[in-house]
């Protein structure tokens, strides 16, 4: 059963402290699993970003591409579903893109510092 659906209509005020603590622990375990998946996806995305940075350098292109970032923001907005809202998603991606550029610049300054085969 989908754990979110299972608890979405529960009145937590009507439950005992023990019941709420058990549910809280169950929710936190699920969030921990999702966090692990997010980190794995961010690592994968960053690896692609590094390769893109290498290609940009080979083509003498700048790290920052406002047009590309606008395209990304338009595209991710089409994936949006509740309860996440457009502003929150844009802020999350703003940080992801900012850090992708920072890692690309770091690698450009130091040379190919990341072995993507590992």
C-alpha positions as CSV (number, residue, x, y, z in Angstrom):
1,X,0.0,0.0,0.0
2,X,1.2,3.5,-0.8
3,X,2.4,4.8,2.6
4,X,1.4,8.4,1.7
5,X,-2.1,7.4,0.8
6,X,-2.3,5.2,3.9
7,X,-1.6,8.1,6.2
8,X,-2.9,11.1,4.2
9,X,-6.3,11.2,5.9
10,X,-5.2,10.2,9.4
11,X,-6.0,12.5,12.2
12,X,-2.7,12.4,14.0
13,X,-4.2,14.3,17.0
14,X,-6.5,11.3,17.7
15,X,-3.6,8.8,17.9
16,X,-1.5,8.0,20.9
17,X,2.0,9.3,21.3
18,X,3.4,5.9,20.7
19,X,1.4,5.5,17.5
20,X,2.5,8.9,16.2
21,X,6.1,8.1,17.1
22,X,5.9,4.8,15.2
23,X,4.4,6.5,12.1
24,X,7.0,9.3,12.4
25,X,9.9,6.8,12.4
26,X,8.3,5.0,9.4
27,X,8.1,8.3,7.5
28,X,11.6,9.2,8.3
29,X,12.9,5.8,7.1
30,X,11.1,6.4,3.8
31,X,12.6,9.9,3.5
32,X,16.0,8.5,4.2
33,X,15.6,6.0,1.3
34,X,14.5,8.9,-1.0
35,X,17.4,11.0,0.1
36,X,19.8,8.2,-0.8
37,X,18.1,8.0,-4.3
38,X,18.3,11.7,-4.7
39,X,22.0,11.8,-3.9
40,X,22.6,8.9,-6.4
41,X,20.7,10.9,-9.0
42,X,22.6,14.1,-8.3
43,X,25.9,12.3,-8.6
44,X,24.8,10.9,-11.9
45,X,23.6,14.3,-13.1
46,X,26.9,15.9,-11.9
47,X,28.9,13.4,-13.9
48,X,27.0,14.3,-17.1
49,X,27.5,18.0,-16.2
50,X,31.2,17.5,-15.9
51,X,31.4,15.9,-19.3
52,X,29.3,18.7,-20.7
53,X,31.8,21.1,-19.2
54,X,34.6,19.3,-20.9
55,X,32.8,19.5,-24.2
56,X,32.1,23.2,-23.7
57,X,35.8,23.9,-23.0
58,X,36.7,22.0,-26.2
59,X,34.3,24.2,-28.1
60,X,35.4,27.4,-26.3
61,X,31.9,27.9,-24.9
62,X,31.2,29.6,-21.6
63,X,30.1,27.5,-18.6
64,X,27.0,29.6,-18.1
65,X,24.3,29.3,-20.7
66,X,21.2,31.3,-19.7
67,X,19.3,30.0,-22.7
68,X,19.9,26.4,-21.7
69,X,18.9,27.1,-18.1
70,X,15.7,28.8,-19.3
71,X,15.0,25.6,-21.3
72,X,15.7,23.4,-18.3
73,X,13.4,25.5,-16.1
74,X,10.6,25.3,-18.7
75,X,11.0,21.6,-19.1
76,X,11.1,20.8,-15.3
77,X,7.9,22.9,-14.8
78,X,6.1,20.4,-17.1
79,X,7.0,17.6,-14.7
80,X,5.6,19.4,-11.7
81,X,2.9,17.8,-9.5
82,X,1.4,18.7,-6.1
83,X,2.4,19.1,-3.4
84,X,5.6,20.7,-4.9
85,X,4.9,24.1,-6.3
86,X,6.6,25.9,-9.2
87,X,8.5,28.4,-7.0
88,X,9.9,25.7,-4.8
89,X,11.0,23.6,-7.8
90,X,12.6,26.6,-9.5
91,X,14.6,27.3,-6.3
92,X,15.7,23.7,-6.0
93,X,16.9,23.7,-9.6
94,X,18.5,27.1,-9.2
95,X,20.8,25.5,-6.6
96,X,21.4,22.4,-8.6
97,X,22.4,24.4,-11.7
98,X,24.5,26.8,-9.7
99,X,26.4,24.0,-8.2
100,X,26.8,22.2,-11.6
101,X,28.4,25.4,-12.9
102,X,30.6,25.7,-9.9
103,X,31.8,22.1,-10.3
104,X,32.4,22.6,-14.0
105,X,34.5,25.7,-13.2
106,X,36.5,24.0,-10.5
107,X,37.3,21.2,-12.8
108,X,38.3,23.6,-15.6
109,X,40.7,25.4,-13.2
110,X,42.3,22.3,-11.8
111,X,42.2,20.1,-14.9
112,X,40.2,16.9,-15.2
113,X,40.1,16.3,-11.4
114,X,37.2,13.8,-11.4
115,X,37.6,10.3,-12.7
116,X,34.1,9.5,-13.8
117,X,34.9,5.8,-14.1
118,X,34.8,5.3,-10.3
